[in-house]
Amino acid sequence: MSEDSNKKPIVVKRIKKVVGGAHGGAWKIAYADFVTAMMAFFLLMWLLGSTTSGDLKGISEYFKTPLKVALRGGSGSGDSSSVIKGGGEDLTRSSGQVRKGDLPADDKVINLKAAQQEFLRIEREKIKELKTNIEQVIENNPNLHKFKNQILLDLTSEGLRIQIVDEQNRPMFQIGRAELEPYTKEILHEIGKTLNEVPNKISLSGHTDAAVYSGGSKGYSNWELSADRANASRRELIAGGMAEDKIVRVVGLSSAVLYKKEEPLSPINRRISMIVMNKKAEEAAQHDGGKVGEDAETDNGEPAEPIKQDVEAASGSPPAGVPAAP
C-alpha cells in the first residue's frame, strides 16, 4: 500500500432511523385538542342543564348583541357607564343586556276586597271549629258534662260567645258576693285550658239580674258586684292555664244587658259571658274599647240564637219566701 493511500480520511456513514416519519408526535397535539373540546362540550351541557330559563334567555340576548355595538358600547350593550364596553352591573334593562336570574314577573293585581272576604271566611270557620271542640270537651269531660245545662255557646258578630249561667239551685257565686263556688272554678279551669289553644283574645263581662242589691257597704250596687264577679272569673281562668295577656277586656254590666228581658229576675240573667273575639272585635277592643257585644248579631245579620231548650228549666222562679239573689 502506498503512502498516499494511507493519508486518505476515513468517512463513517451513520444512518439515523426516524420511526413514524413526519407524524411522530402530531397525534398528541390532536388528542389534546380533542380532549379540550370534549371538556368544553360537557361543561356546556352541564351549564345548560343547571341554568334557569331566565339565565338562558339573558345569555341568549347577550350573544344576539352585534359585535360592533358590544365593542364600542351603546344601547345594545347594556347602556353601561363602565370603562369596559358592554359591561357594568346594571343588567336590569330589557333592551341590550338583561339582568341575571329570572326575568321580572308580570305585576299581579290583588283584589283587596276579595282577600278580606276570604280572611273573614277562614276566621269564621276556625271559630265554628272552636265551638265544636268546646262542645266535645263538655261532652267528654265528666267534670263539665254535669254542668252542660249552664254552659251556653253561640256565634255572634264579635266571635264565639260562651256564657256560664246560674241555675235556680246551683248558683255560680255565693249569694250577693263575688266568691266563686268550687264547681264554677272547675268549669272556668277547663274552659281556660281549651281557650288557651287558640290565638284569639278574650272579652269577659259579668251580669246580674234586676234584683236591687241591698247588702254590703253604702254605694255598692249590682254594677260593682258584676265587675267583681267578672274579675274573679278572670283570675280563675288564668289559674286554670289561660295566658294572662289573652284577656283584653273585663267589664261589669249589672242588669243593663239581660239575657231574658221578659223575666228580669230569672237566674239565667246572672251569668259570666266570655267572647272569643274575631280580629275586627279584637282591634276595636284594643283601640277604642269596642262594643259590649251582648246583644250583638250573628254573622248572617240575625239576632244571636236563643237559649237552648235543655236550659229552660234554669229560668224557674225562686221558691216562695226566698228572695231573688242578684
SVG drawing of the C-alpha trace seen along z (x, -y; Angstrom):
<svg xmlns="http://www.w3.org/2000/svg" viewBox="-144 -56 148 58">
<polyline fill="none" stroke="black" stroke-width="0.4" points="0.0,0.0 1.4,-3.4 1.9,-6.3 -0.8,-8.3 -3.5,-5.8 -2.7,-5.8 -3.3,-9.6 -6.9,-9.4 -9.6,-10.3 -11.9,-7.6 -15.5,-8.5 -18.1,-6.7 -21.7,-7.0 -24.4,-6.6 -28.0,-6.4 -30.5,-8.0 -33.6,-6.0 -36.8,-8.0 -39.8,-5.9 -43.1,-7.2 -41.8,-9.7 -43.4,-13.2 -46.3,-12.1 -44.2,-11.1 -45.7,-13.5 -48.5,-15.3 -51.2,-12.8 -50.5,-14.0 -51.5,-17.6 -54.5,-16.4 -55.6,-14.3 -55.1,-17.2 -57.3,-19.4 -59.9,-16.7 -59.9,-16.3 -60.1,-20.0 -63.1,-20.2 -64.9,-17.4 -64.4,-19.0 -65.8,-22.3 -68.7,-20.4 -69.6,-18.6 -69.2,-21.8 -71.6,-23.5 -74.1,-20.6 -73.8,-20.9 -74.4,-24.7 -77.4,-24.2 -78.9,-21.6 -78.3,-23.6 -79.1,-27.1 -82.6,-28.6 -84.7,-29.7 -84.2,-33.3 -80.4,-32.9 -80.5,-31.1 -82.6,-33.9 -80.2,-36.5 -77.2,-34.6 -79.1,-34.4 -79.9,-38.1 -76.2,-38.8 -75.0,-36.9 -77.6,-38.5 -75.9,-41.8 -74.0,-42.9 -70.2,-42.6 -69.7,-46.2 -72.1,-47.6 -70.6,-45.3 -67.1,-46.6 -68.0,-50.3 -70.8,-50.5 -74.2,-51.9 -77.9,-51.0 -77.4,-47.4 -74.6,-46.6 -76.5,-47.4 -76.1,-51.2 -73.4,-50.8 -71.2,-53.5 -68.4,-51.0 -65.0,-51.5 -65.4,-48.1 -67.6,-48.3 -70.8,-46.4 -70.0,-45.7 -71.4,-47.0 -73.5,-45.8 -76.9,-47.2 -78.3,-44.3 -82.0,-45.2 -82.7,-46.6 -84.9,-44.7 -83.0,-46.1 -79.4,-45.0 -78.2,-43.0 -80.8,-41.8 -80.4,-41.2 -79.1,-37.9 -81.6,-35.4 -85.3,-35.2 -86.9,-37.9 -89.2,-40.2 -92.7,-38.7 -95.8,-40.5 -97.4,-42.7 -100.2,-40.9 -103.4,-42.8 -104.7,-41.9 -108.4,-42.2 -108.3,-43.6 -112.0,-43.2 -111.9,-39.6 -108.8,-38.9 -110.6,-40.4 -113.7,-38.3 -111.6,-35.2 -109.8,-36.1 -113.2,-36.6 -114.5,-33.3 -111.4,-31.4 -111.7,-33.1 -115.4,-32.2 -114.6,-28.6 -111.9,-28.5 -114.3,-29.9 -117.0,-27.4 -114.4,-24.7 -113.5,-26.0 -117.2,-25.9 -117.4,-22.3 -114.2,-21.5 -115.6,-23.0 -118.9,-21.1 -116.9,-17.9 -114.8,-18.8 -118.0,-19.4 -119.5,-16.0 -116.3,-14.0 -115.3,-15.7 -117.2,-14.3 -116.5,-17.5 -118.1,-19.6 -120.8,-17.3 -122.9,-17.6 -122.9,-21.4 -123.6,-21.5 -127.0,-23.0 -125.3,-26.0 -122.8,-26.5 -124.2,-28.2 -122.4,-28.6 -123.4,-30.7 -121.8,-32.7 -122.1,-36.4 -120.7,-39.1 -117.8,-39.5 -116.9,-35.8 -117.8,-32.8 -119.8,-33.6 -119.5,-31.3 -121.9,-32.0 -122.0,-30.4 -125.4,-31.0 -126.9,-30.4 -129.4,-27.7 -132.1,-28.0 -130.4,-25.6 -126.9,-25.8 -125.6,-29.4 -122.1,-30.2 -121.3,-32.6 -122.2,-32.9 -125.4,-35.0 -124.6,-38.7 -120.8,-38.1 -118.1,-37.7 -116.8,-34.4 -116.9,-31.5 -118.4,-28.2 -116.0,-25.2 -117.8,-23.7 -117.7,-27.1 -113.9,-27.1 -113.8,-23.7 -115.8,-24.9 -113.6,-28.0 -110.4,-25.9 -111.4,-23.5 -112.6,-26.3 -109.4,-28.3 -107.3,-25.4 -109.3,-25.0 -109.3,-28.7 -105.5,-28.9 -105.1,-26.7 -106.4,-29.4 -104.7,-32.8 -107.9,-34.8 -108.2,-37.4 -110.9,-37.1 -113.5,-39.6 -115.1,-39.0 -118.2,-40.5 -120.2,-40.0 -124.0,-40.2 -126.6,-40.2 -130.4,-40.1 -132.6,-43.1 -133.0,-42.5 -131.7,-45.5 -128.5,-44.8 -129.2,-45.7 -126.2,-44.3 -122.7,-45.5 -121.3,-49.0 -123.2,-52.1 -122.9,-52.8 -122.0,-49.2 -124.5,-48.0 -125.0,-45.5 -122.5,-47.4 -119.7,-46.8 -120.9,-43.2 -120.9,-42.3 -117.5,-43.8 -116.0,-42.0 -117.5,-38.7 -116.1,-39.2 -112.6,-39.9 -112.9,-36.9 -113.7,-34.8 -110.6,-36.2 -108.4,-35.1 -109.8,-31.6 -109.3,-31.3 -105.7,-32.3 -105.3,-29.8 -106.7,-27.1 -103.9,-27.7 -105.0,-30.6 -102.3,-33.1 -102.9,-36.4 -102.4,-38.6 -105.3,-36.8 -107.9,-38.8 -108.2,-42.3 -111.5,-43.5 -113.2,-42.9 -116.4,-44.7 -119.3,-44.7 -122.7,-45.3 -125.1,-44.9 -128.6,-44.2 -128.2,-46.5 -128.0,-43.6 -130.5,-40.9 -130.5,-37.6 -134.2,-37.2 -135.6,-40.7 -139.2,-39.4 -138.0,-37.8 -135.6,-40.3 -135.4,-38.3 -134.6,-35.0 -131.5,-33.2 -130.3,-32.9 -129.7,-36.7 -127.0,-36.1 -124.1,-35.0 -120.5,-35.3 -120.1,-35.9 -116.8,-35.3 -116.4,-36.2 -113.6,-34.6 -113.2,-37.7 -112.5,-37.8 -109.9,-40.1 -112.3,-43.0 -113.7,-42.9 -110.2,-42.5 -108.9,-45.6 -112.0,-47.6 -111.5,-46.4 -107.8,-47.3 -108.2,-50.7 -111.5,-52.3 -113.0,-49.8 -115.3,-48.3 -118.9,-47.5 -120.4,-45.4 -121.4,-42.7 -124.0,-41.0 -126.8,-42.0 -124.6,-41.5 -126.0,-40.0 -124.8,-36.7 -122.7,-36.5 -125.7,-36.4 -127.2,-39.6 -129.8,-37.8 -130.1,-38.1 -127.9,-35.6 -129.6,-32.2 -131.9,-31.9 -131.1,-29.9 -131.2,-26.1 -134.2,-24.1 -132.3,-22.0 -131.6,-25.0 -135.1,-26.4 -135.6,-24.8 -133.0,-27.1 -135.3,-30.1 -137.7,-28.9 -138.8,-31.4 -137.3,-31.2 -139.4,-29.3 -142.0,-31.2 -140.5,-33.2 -137.0,-33.2 -135.8,-36.5 -134.1,-36.5 -130.4,-36.8 -128.5,-39.0"/>
</svg>
